[in-house]
Amino acid sequence: MWWDSIAIALVLLLGVPHGGLDAAVARRVGWPAGVLPWLYFHVAYIGLALLVVGLWWWLPLLSLSLFLLISAVHFAASDLVGLQRQWLPWIAHGGLITVAVPVLQREAVEPLFALLVGGDAAALMQILTMVFPLWLLSLIGYCRVSYRQRSYRKPLSQLVALLLCALVLPPLVSFAVYFSLSHSPGHMRREWQQLKPQERRRGIYELVSYTLLAWAAGGAVFWLLSGAPSALWLQITFIGLAALTVPHMLLVDWASNKRRASGV
């Protein structure tokens, strides 16, 4: 459908660039300066991404399941940044895209999962369907948490608005709205604010360069592979996101938080 094409374009054009500041984040959390450390960082980053692609080729169902799990953690951490870590809000935010959207739009999502993992998609959907009542209970509990703690009311209202979108919009459109218009801009804004003034010019160059390289790599893979264009772009987009999410999470959700916890 044409709206799915627009959704994938939004993810690629507005969502992918939010990892373009990862090198700046690495320097902020202590990665050494200099040419050789810069090269080592990129070798490690690309190597991790390629390992994810290789794992997806070998074990697609496991890879998609792990991708949903780590995405849930990453989305919750981003949505609730700066707030006390409580399980109910984390589960509610983490499960919106990874559990609620697939279950609420099962007929539309299962064929998309099938394009990513083959005939095993039904097994994954059954697991998500079993998890959905637990997610719904976490959302109800989250409402009670927000009643007692005002700081949770804004993220809860955003979550409810996105849930309403998931009820009426196609799943790829719902994902694009969240990923491209909520998650990515918020992440980039926070990372930009934490950059030192002398780092910002270099950060812009890196953001533009890495974004262009990511788009070029996706285009090259599309040109080399054969198949229906819509299916290819879906596979390139989501397998590519999975590949980039692993090193991205290690930086922004582990190294950065670890450094913040140490008081450095």
C-alpha positions as CSV (number, residue, x, y, z in Angstrom):
1,M,0.0,0.0,0.0
2,W,1.1,3.6,-0.7
3,W,1.0,4.5,3.0
4,D,3.4,1.7,3.9
5,S,5.9,3.1,1.4
6,I,5.5,6.5,3.0
7,A,6.0,5.0,6.4
8,I,9.2,3.2,5.4
9,A,10.5,6.4,3.7
10,L,9.8,8.3,7.0
11,V,11.7,5.8,9.0
12,L,14.7,5.9,6.6
13,L,14.7,9.7,6.2
14,L,13.9,10.8,9.7
15,G,14.5,7.8,11.9
16,V,17.8,6.5,10.7
17,P,19.8,9.7,11.2
18,H,19.2,9.7,15.0
19,G,22.2,7.3,15.3
20,G,24.4,9.7,13.5
21,L,25.7,11.2,16.7
22,D,26.9,7.9,18.1
23,A,30.6,8.7,17.5
24,A,30.1,11.9,19.5
25,V,28.4,10.0,22.2
26,A,31.3,7.5,22.3
27,R,33.8,10.4,22.8
28,R,31.6,11.9,25.5
29,V,31.5,8.6,27.5
30,G,35.3,8.3,27.3
31,W,36.4,6.9,24.0
32,P,39.9,8.2,23.3
33,A,40.6,10.9,20.7
34,G,42.9,10.4,17.8
35,V,42.9,8.7,14.4
36,L,43.5,5.1,15.5
37,P,40.8,5.2,18.2
38,W,38.4,6.7,15.7
39,L,39.2,3.8,13.3
40,Y,38.8,1.2,16.0
41,F,35.4,2.7,17.0
42,H,34.1,2.4,13.4
43,V,35.5,-1.1,13.0
44,A,33.8,-2.2,16.2
45,Y,30.5,-0.5,15.4
46,I,30.3,-1.9,11.8
47,G,31.5,-5.3,13.0
48,L,28.7,-5.5,15.6
49,A,26.2,-4.5,12.9
50,L,27.4,-7.1,10.5
51,L,27.3,-9.8,13.2
52,V,23.6,-9.0,13.7
53,V,22.9,-9.3,10.0
54,G,24.7,-12.6,10.0
55,L,22.7,-13.8,12.9
56,W,19.5,-12.7,11.2
57,W,20.5,-14.7,8.0
58,W,21.2,-17.8,10.1
59,L,18.4,-17.6,12.8
60,P,15.8,-15.1,11.6
61,L,13.1,-15.9,14.1
62,L,15.4,-15.7,17.1
63,S,16.9,-12.5,15.7
64,L,13.5,-10.8,15.3
65,S,12.5,-11.9,18.8
66,L,15.7,-10.5,20.2
67,F,15.2,-7.3,18.2
68,L,11.8,-6.8,19.6
69,L,13.1,-7.4,23.2
70,I,16.0,-5.0,22.9
71,S,13.8,-2.4,21.1
72,A,11.4,-2.6,24.0
73,V,14.2,-1.8,26.5
74,H,15.6,1.0,24.3
75,F,12.2,2.6,23.7
76,A,11.3,2.5,27.4
77,A,14.7,4.0,28.3
78,S,14.2,6.8,25.8
79,D,10.5,7.6,26.6
80,L,11.2,7.7,30.4
81,V,14.7,9.3,30.4
82,G,15.3,11.2,33.6
83,L,12.5,9.5,35.5
84,Q,12.9,6.9,38.3
85,R,13.1,3.4,36.9
86,Q,9.8,1.7,37.7
87,W,8.7,-1.6,36.2
88,L,5.2,-0.8,35.3
89,P,5.9,2.4,33.2
90,W,8.9,0.6,31.6
91,I,6.8,-2.4,30.5
92,A,4.0,-0.2,29.3
93,H,6.3,2.0,27.1
94,G,8.6,-0.8,26.0
95,G,5.6,-3.0,24.9
96,L,3.7,-0.4,23.0
97,I,5.5,-0.9,19.6
98,T,6.8,-4.4,20.3
99,V,3.7,-6.1,21.7
100,A,0.6,-3.9,21.5
101,V,0.9,-2.9,17.9
102,P,1.5,-6.4,16.5
103,V,-1.4,-7.9,18.6
104,L,-3.9,-5.1,17.9
105,Q,-3.0,-5.2,14.2
106,R,-2.3,-9.0,13.9
107,E,-3.8,-9.5,10.4
108,A,-1.6,-6.7,9.0
109,V,1.6,-7.5,11.1
110,E,1.8,-11.2,10.6
111,P,2.5,-11.0,6.8
112,L,5.2,-8.3,7.6
113,F,6.8,-10.7,10.1
114,A,6.6,-13.5,7.6
115,L,8.7,-11.3,5.1
116,L,11.3,-10.9,7.8
117,V,11.5,-14.4,9.2
118,G,9.6,-16.7,6.9
119,G,7.0,-19.2,7.9
120,D,7.8,-19.0,11.7
121,A,6.0,-15.7,12.1
122,A,2.9,-17.4,13.5
123,A,4.8,-18.8,16.4
124,L,6.1,-15.3,17.4
125,M,2.6,-13.9,17.1
126,Q,1.3,-16.5,19.4
127,I,3.9,-15.5,22.0
128,L,3.1,-11.8,21.7
129,T,-0.6,-12.6,22.0
130,M,0.1,-14.4,25.3
131,V,2.2,-11.5,26.5
132,F,-0.4,-8.8,25.6
133,P,-2.7,-9.2,28.7
134,L,0.4,-8.7,30.9
135,W,1.2,-5.5,28.9
136,L,-2.4,-4.4,29.3
137,L,-2.2,-4.9,33.1
138,S,1.1,-2.9,33.2
139,L,-0.7,0.0,31.4
140,I,-3.5,-0.1,34.0
141,G,-0.9,-0.1,36.8
142,Y,1.0,2.7,35.0
143,C,-2.1,4.9,35.2
144,R,-2.2,4.4,38.9
145,V,1.5,5.3,39.1
146,S,0.9,8.5,37.2
147,Y,-2.0,9.4,39.5
148,R,0.4,9.4,42.4
149,Q,3.5,10.8,40.6
150,R,2.9,13.8,38.4
151,S,6.2,13.4,36.5
152,Y,4.8,10.3,34.7
153,R,1.6,12.0,33.4
154,K,3.2,13.6,30.3
155,P,4.9,10.3,29.1
156,L,1.6,8.4,29.9
157,S,-0.4,10.9,27.8
158,Q,2.0,10.5,24.9
159,L,1.8,6.7,25.3
160,V,-2.0,6.8,25.2
161,A,-2.0,9.0,22.1
162,L,0.3,6.6,20.3
163,L,-1.9,3.7,21.4
164,L,-4.9,5.4,19.8
165,C,-2.8,5.8,16.6
166,A,-2.1,2.1,16.8
167,L,-5.8,1.3,17.0
168,V,-6.7,3.2,13.8
169,L,-3.6,3.4,11.7
170,P,-1.8,0.7,9.7
171,P,1.1,-0.9,11.8
172,L,3.9,0.5,9.7
173,V,2.4,4.0,9.9
174,S,2.0,3.7,13.7
175,F,5.7,2.6,13.9
176,A,6.8,5.5,11.7
177,V,4.8,8.0,13.7
178,Y,6.5,6.8,16.9
179,F,10.0,6.1,15.6
180,S,10.4,9.1,13.3
181,L,8.3,11.8,15.0
182,S,8.7,10.9,18.7
183,H,11.6,8.6,19.5
184,S,14.3,9.9,17.0
185,P,13.8,13.7,17.5
186,G,13.7,13.3,21.3
187,H,16.9,11.3,21.2
188,M,18.8,13.6,18.9
189,R,17.7,16.7,20.9
190,R,19.0,15.1,24.2
191,E,22.3,14.0,22.7
192,W,22.8,17.4,21.0
193,Q,22.2,19.2,24.3
194,Q,24.8,17.1,26.0
195,L,27.5,17.8,23.4
196,K,30.1,20.4,24.3
197,P,30.1,23.4,22.1
198,Q,33.4,22.5,20.5
199,E,32.0,19.1,19.6
200,R,28.9,20.2,17.9
201,R,30.4,21.2,14.5
202,R,32.2,17.8,14.3
203,G,29.0,16.2,15.4
204,I,27.0,17.7,12.5
205,Y,29.6,16.6,10.0
206,E,29.4,13.0,11.4
207,L,25.6,13.0,11.5
208,V,25.3,14.0,7.9
209,S,28.1,11.7,6.7
210,Y,26.9,8.6,8.6
211,T,23.3,9.2,7.4
212,L,24.3,9.5,3.8
213,L,26.5,6.3,4.2
214,A,23.5,4.4,5.7
215,W,21.2,5.5,2.9
216,A,23.8,4.6,0.3
217,A,24.4,1.1,1.9
218,G,20.6,0.5,1.9
219,G,20.4,1.5,-1.7
220,A,23.3,-0.7,-2.7
221,V,21.7,-3.7,-1.0
222,F,18.4,-3.0,-2.7
223,W,20.2,-2.8,-6.1
224,L,22.1,-6.1,-5.5
225,L,19.2,-8.1,-4.3
226,S,16.3,-9.3,-6.4
227,G,12.6,-9.5,-5.3
228,A,9.5,-7.3,-4.9
229,P,10.6,-3.7,-4.2
230,S,8.2,-3.3,-1.3
231,A,9.4,-6.5,0.4
232,L,13.0,-5.7,-0.1
233,W,12.7,-2.2,1.4
234,L,10.9,-3.7,4.4
235,Q,13.6,-6.2,4.9
236,I,16.4,-3.7,4.4
237,T,14.8,-1.2,6.8
238,F,14.1,-3.5,9.7
239,I,17.1,-5.8,9.5
240,G,19.2,-2.6,9.1
241,L,17.5,-1.1,12.1
242,A,18.3,-4.2,14.1
243,A,21.9,-4.2,13.0
244,L,22.4,-0.5,14.0
245,T,20.3,-0.8,17.2
246,V,22.8,-3.1,19.0
247,P,25.9,-0.8,18.9
248,H,23.6,2.2,19.3
249,M,22.1,0.7,22.5
250,L,25.5,-0.2,23.9
251,L,26.4,3.5,23.7
252,V,23.3,5.4,24.7
253,D,21.7,2.8,27.1
254,W,24.7,1.2,28.7
255,A,27.9,3.2,28.4
256,S,26.3,6.6,28.8
257,N,24.1,5.4,31.7
258,K,27.0,3.7,33.4
259,R,29.1,6.9,33.1
260,R,26.2,8.9,34.5
261,A,25.8,6.5,37.4
262,S,29.5,6.8,38.3
263,G,29.0,10.6,38.5
264,V,31.6,11.4,35.8
